[in-house]
Amino acid sequence: MSSASRAVASRVLTVPAHVLEALAQAGPLEGVPDLRATRLFIGGFVALFASIAVGLGTAAVLQDDGSNARGNEAVLMLLGLALFALLGGGIWYLLRQLPRVGDGVFRIDAQGMRWGDPASPRVMAWRDVCRAPVGLCDVKTEFVSSEAIVKRLVFQQAVRGDESGEVRLPLALTADTGRVLRFRNRAALLRALLLHLATQPRPRLRFDAEVFIDAGIDPQTWQPMPAPRRWMWLSTLVGLVPVLAVIVLWPVGEHIGWMVVAMVLAMGAGAGAMGWFMHRRYPGLQGLFEFETAPGAAP
């Protein structure tokens, strides 16, 4: 076997029989929306927008003289009206969301899963899950800041014929945070989802090890494992220290281009240090995993 083949080879782990038996006995699993947290989330933003509006209105009323605005009264008036309209629109939208709090579904059973708006949920059967047409892994987590400031679980679903499409789920498993901020049994839902993906018939799916770090699950025992995720976040923050040092200690007057170069190098050094630390502390959580069921265990 070549070195390139060994570099991408997956570790094959056996899913414990008692874990599969517990999953089968549990039956269908329904997400339980956290109504209190969602209402507090919406109420917090309503209070924030309202306090900004009140503060701006109070500042305008208490302004002693308009010497700074003289000659620009019309422009400032339009800007003020636009800002108040945005704040009012935001408050109105959030208040409209309150009656729909909890209006979200996430259900997992032996046939598949459905999630999203109860009126028109997305549906996927386990038999439609397939390998990625390109790349080294089939199940992974991605962070795309243009979509949301959350990581997403990504895997493939057969669409028609030989074509496949990506399924991208926030790790919180919620499609609309204005309706369901989080599910109270999110950990159980995510574990069941990964178990169903891990026990698909041939071909076996290839899991990026980071999936289990982000999910907080031990891939060997399928028990909760939050420590690696905490260490990863902590090492990420520590990895930003060189970047902050460049910003704070950069000599005044030096060309900004060299500062950008130094920041890129510092980011590379921080990422390398983070990877080295995680590899040393958790050597078993690297690379790719595939799963098989124990003889006689029903997936």
C-alpha positions as CSV (number, residue, x, y, z in Angstrom):
1,M,0.0,0.0,0.0
2,S,1.4,3.4,-0.9
3,S,2.0,6.2,1.6
4,A,-0.8,8.3,0.1
5,S,-3.3,5.4,0.5
6,R,-2.2,4.9,4.2
7,A,-2.6,8.7,4.8
8,V,-6.3,8.7,3.9
9,A,-7.2,5.2,5.2
10,S,-10.1,5.1,7.6
11,R,-10.1,3.5,11.0
12,V,-12.9,1.0,11.3
13,L,-14.7,1.0,14.6
14,T,-17.4,-1.3,15.9
15,V,-20.5,0.2,17.2
16,P,-21.2,-1.5,20.6
17,A,-24.2,-3.9,20.4
18,H,-25.9,-2.4,23.5
19,V,-25.8,1.1,21.9
20,L,-27.7,-0.2,18.9
21,E,-30.1,-2.1,21.1
22,A,-30.9,1.0,23.1
23,L,-31.4,3.0,19.9
24,A,-33.8,0.4,18.5
25,Q,-35.8,0.2,21.8
26,A,-36.0,4.0,22.1
27,G,-38.3,4.2,19.0
28,P,-39.0,7.5,17.2
29,L,-37.2,10.5,18.8
30,E,-38.9,13.9,18.7
31,G,-37.1,17.2,19.3
32,V,-38.4,19.0,22.4
33,P,-38.2,22.8,21.8
34,D,-36.8,24.9,24.6
35,L,-39.7,27.4,24.8
36,R,-38.3,29.4,27.7
37,A,-34.9,30.0,26.1
38,T,-36.5,31.0,22.8
39,R,-38.8,33.5,24.4
40,L,-35.9,34.9,26.4
41,F,-33.9,35.2,23.2
42,I,-36.6,37.1,21.4
43,G,-37.4,39.3,24.4
44,G,-33.7,40.2,24.8
45,F,-33.5,41.5,21.3
46,V,-36.8,43.4,21.6
47,A,-35.5,45.0,24.8
48,L,-32.1,45.8,23.1
49,F,-33.8,47.4,20.0
50,A,-36.2,49.3,22.2
51,S,-33.5,50.7,24.5
52,I,-31.5,51.8,21.4
53,A,-34.5,53.6,20.1
54,V,-35.3,55.3,23.4
55,G,-31.7,56.3,23.9
56,L,-31.5,57.9,20.5
57,G,-34.8,59.7,21.0
58,T,-33.7,61.0,24.4
59,A,-30.3,62.2,23.1
60,A,-32.1,64.1,20.3
61,V,-34.6,65.7,22.7
62,L,-31.9,66.7,25.2
63,Q,-29.5,68.2,22.5
64,D,-28.9,71.8,23.8
65,D,-27.9,73.3,20.5
66,G,-27.9,72.1,16.9
67,S,-24.7,73.8,15.9
68,N,-23.1,70.5,14.8
69,A,-26.1,69.7,12.6
70,R,-26.6,73.1,11.1
71,G,-27.0,72.9,7.4
72,N,-27.5,69.1,7.5
73,E,-30.8,69.0,9.2
74,A,-32.6,67.2,6.3
75,V,-30.0,64.5,6.0
76,L,-29.9,63.9,9.7
77,M,-33.7,63.7,9.8
78,L,-33.8,61.1,7.0
79,L,-31.0,59.1,8.7
80,G,-32.9,59.2,12.0
81,L,-36.2,58.2,10.5
82,A,-34.5,55.3,8.6
83,L,-32.8,54.1,11.8
84,F,-36.1,54.3,13.8
85,A,-37.9,52.4,10.9
86,L,-35.2,49.7,11.0
87,L,-35.5,49.4,14.8
88,G,-39.3,49.4,14.7
89,G,-39.4,46.9,11.9
90,G,-37.0,44.6,13.9
91,I,-39.2,44.9,17.0
92,W,-42.4,44.2,15.0
93,Y,-40.8,41.1,13.3
94,L,-39.7,39.7,16.7
95,L,-43.0,40.3,18.3
96,R,-44.7,38.5,15.4
97,Q,-42.4,35.5,16.1
98,L,-43.6,35.1,19.7
99,P,-46.9,33.2,18.9
100,R,-44.9,30.8,16.7
101,V,-42.3,29.9,19.3
102,G,-41.9,26.2,19.4
103,D,-43.2,25.8,15.8
104,G,-40.4,23.6,14.6
105,V,-40.0,19.9,14.2
106,F,-37.1,17.4,14.3
107,R,-38.0,13.7,14.2
108,I,-35.8,10.7,13.8
109,D,-37.1,7.1,13.4
110,A,-35.9,3.8,11.8
111,Q,-36.9,5.0,8.3
112,G,-35.4,8.4,8.2
113,M,-35.8,12.0,9.6
114,R,-37.8,15.1,9.0
115,W,-37.1,18.6,10.2
116,G,-37.9,22.3,9.8
117,D,-41.3,23.9,9.4
118,P,-44.1,21.5,10.5
119,A,-46.3,22.7,7.6
120,S,-43.7,21.7,5.0
121,P,-40.8,19.8,6.7
122,R,-37.8,18.4,4.9
123,V,-37.8,14.6,4.7
124,M,-34.9,12.2,4.2
125,A,-34.9,8.4,4.2
126,W,-31.8,6.7,5.5
127,R,-31.6,4.6,2.4
128,D,-31.0,7.8,0.4
129,V,-27.8,8.7,2.3
130,C,-24.8,8.1,0.1
131,R,-21.1,8.7,-0.2
132,A,-19.8,12.0,-1.4
133,P,-18.9,12.0,-5.1
134,V,-15.6,13.9,-4.4
135,G,-13.4,14.3,-1.4
136,L,-12.1,12.0,1.3
137,C,-15.0,12.0,3.7
138,D,-18.8,11.8,3.5
139,V,-19.8,13.2,6.9
140,K,-18.1,16.4,8.1
141,T,-18.6,19.7,9.9
142,E,-18.1,23.0,8.2
143,F,-18.1,26.6,9.4
144,V,-19.4,29.1,6.8
145,S,-19.6,32.6,8.2
146,S,-21.6,33.8,5.2
147,E,-24.5,31.5,6.2
148,A,-24.5,31.7,10.0
149,I,-22.0,31.9,12.8
150,V,-22.5,28.2,13.6
151,K,-21.0,25.0,12.4
152,R,-23.0,22.7,10.2
153,L,-23.1,19.0,9.8
154,V,-22.8,18.1,6.2
155,F,-23.5,14.8,4.4
156,Q,-24.9,13.5,1.1
157,Q,-28.4,12.5,0.0
158,A,-29.2,10.8,-3.3
159,V,-31.5,13.0,-5.3
160,R,-32.2,11.3,-8.6
161,G,-30.3,8.6,-10.4
162,D,-26.6,8.9,-9.8
163,E,-26.9,12.5,-8.6
164,S,-26.6,13.6,-5.0
165,G,-27.1,16.8,-3.0
166,E,-25.7,18.1,0.3
167,V,-27.7,18.0,3.5
168,R,-26.5,20.9,5.7
169,L,-27.8,20.9,9.3
170,P,-26.8,23.4,12.0
171,L,-25.3,21.4,14.9
172,A,-28.1,23.0,17.0
173,L,-30.5,21.1,14.7
174,T,-32.8,24.1,14.4
175,A,-33.8,25.6,11.1
176,D,-35.2,28.9,12.5
177,T,-33.9,30.3,15.8
178,G,-36.8,32.7,16.0
179,R,-39.1,29.7,16.4
180,V,-36.8,27.2,18.2
181,L,-33.6,28.4,19.6
182,R,-32.6,25.0,20.7
183,F,-34.0,21.5,21.5
184,R,-33.8,20.4,25.1
185,N,-32.8,16.9,23.9
186,R,-30.4,18.1,21.2
187,A,-27.6,15.8,22.4
188,A,-29.8,12.7,22.1
189,L,-31.1,13.8,18.7
190,L,-27.5,14.4,17.4
191,R,-26.3,11.1,18.8
192,A,-29.2,9.2,17.1
193,L,-28.6,11.0,13.8
194,L,-24.9,10.1,13.8
195,L,-25.7,6.5,14.8
196,H,-28.1,6.1,11.9
197,L,-25.5,7.5,9.5
198,A,-22.8,5.3,11.0
199,T,-24.8,2.1,10.6
200,Q,-25.7,2.5,6.9
201,P,-25.3,-0.5,4.7
202,R,-22.4,-0.7,2.2
203,P,-20.7,1.4,1.2
204,R,-19.9,2.6,4.7
205,L,-19.8,6.3,5.2
206,R,-16.4,8.0,6.1
207,F,-16.6,10.4,9.1
208,D,-14.2,13.2,9.7
209,A,-13.0,12.9,13.3
210,E,-13.9,16.5,13.9
211,V,-17.6,15.6,13.7
212,F,-17.3,13.7,17.0
213,I,-15.3,16.6,18.6
214,D,-18.0,19.1,17.6
215,A,-20.8,16.7,18.7
216,G,-19.1,15.9,22.0
217,I,-19.4,12.1,21.4
218,D,-16.8,9.4,21.9
219,P,-16.7,7.5,18.6
220,Q,-15.7,4.3,20.3
221,T,-18.2,4.1,23.1
222,W,-20.8,6.7,21.8
223,Q,-20.9,8.2,25.3
224,P,-20.8,12.0,25.9
225,M,-17.3,13.4,25.5
226,P,-17.3,17.2,25.9
227,A,-13.7,17.7,26.9
228,P,-12.1,17.7,23.4
229,R,-14.5,20.3,22.2
230,R,-13.7,22.6,25.1
231,W,-10.0,22.1,24.6
232,M,-10.4,22.8,20.9
233,W,-12.2,26.1,21.5
234,L,-9.6,27.1,24.2
235,S,-6.7,26.2,21.9
236,T,-8.4,28.3,19.1
237,L,-8.5,31.3,21.4
238,V,-4.9,30.8,22.5
239,G,-4.0,30.5,18.8
240,L,-5.3,34.1,18.3
241,V,-2.7,35.4,20.8
242,P,0.0,35.8,18.1
243,V,-2.4,37.8,15.9
244,L,-3.3,40.1,18.8
245,A,0.4,40.5,19.6
246,V,1.1,41.7,16.0
247,I,-1.8,44.2,16.2
248,V,-0.8,45.6,19.6
249,L,3.0,45.6,19.1
250,W,3.2,46.7,15.5
251,P,5.5,49.8,15.2
252,V,3.7,53.0,14.3
253,G,4.5,54.2,10.8
254,E,5.4,50.8,9.4
255,H,3.8,49.8,6.1
256,I,0.3,48.2,6.6
257,G,1.1,45.6,4.0
258,W,3.9,44.1,6.2
259,M,1.4,44.1,9.1
260,V,-1.0,42.0,7.0
261,V,1.8,39.6,6.1
262,A,2.8,39.3,9.7
263,M,-0.8,38.6,10.8
264,V,-1.2,35.8,8.2
265,L,2.1,34.2,9.4
266,A,0.9,34.6,13.0
267,M,-2.5,33.0,12.1
268,G,-0.6,30.1,10.5
269,A,1.6,29.7,13.5
270,G,-1.5,29.7,15.8
271,A,-3.3,27.2,13.7
272,G,-0.3,24.9,13.7
273,A,0.1,25.1,17.4
274,M,-3.6,24.3,17.9
275,G,-3.4,21.3,15.6
276,W,-0.2,20.1,17.4
277,F,-1.8,20.4,20.8
278,M,-5.0,18.5,19.8
279,H,-3.0,15.8,18.1
280,R,-0.8,15.3,21.2
281,R,-3.7,15.4,23.7
282,Y,-6.2,13.3,21.7
283,P,-4.2,11.2,19.2
284,G,-7.2,8.9,18.7
285,L,-9.4,11.7,17.4
286,Q,-7.6,12.3,14.1
287,G,-8.3,11.3,10.5
288,L,-11.3,9.4,9.2
289,F,-13.6,6.8,10.8
290,E,-15.8,4.1,9.4
291,F,-18.2,2.0,11.5
292,E,-19.4,-1.6,11.4
293,T,-21.9,-3.4,13.6
294,A,-21.1,-6.2,15.9
295,P,-22.1,-9.7,14.7
296,G,-25.8,-10.3,15.5
297,A,-26.5,-6.6,16.3
298,A,-29.4,-5.1,14.5
299,P,-28.6,-1.5,13.2
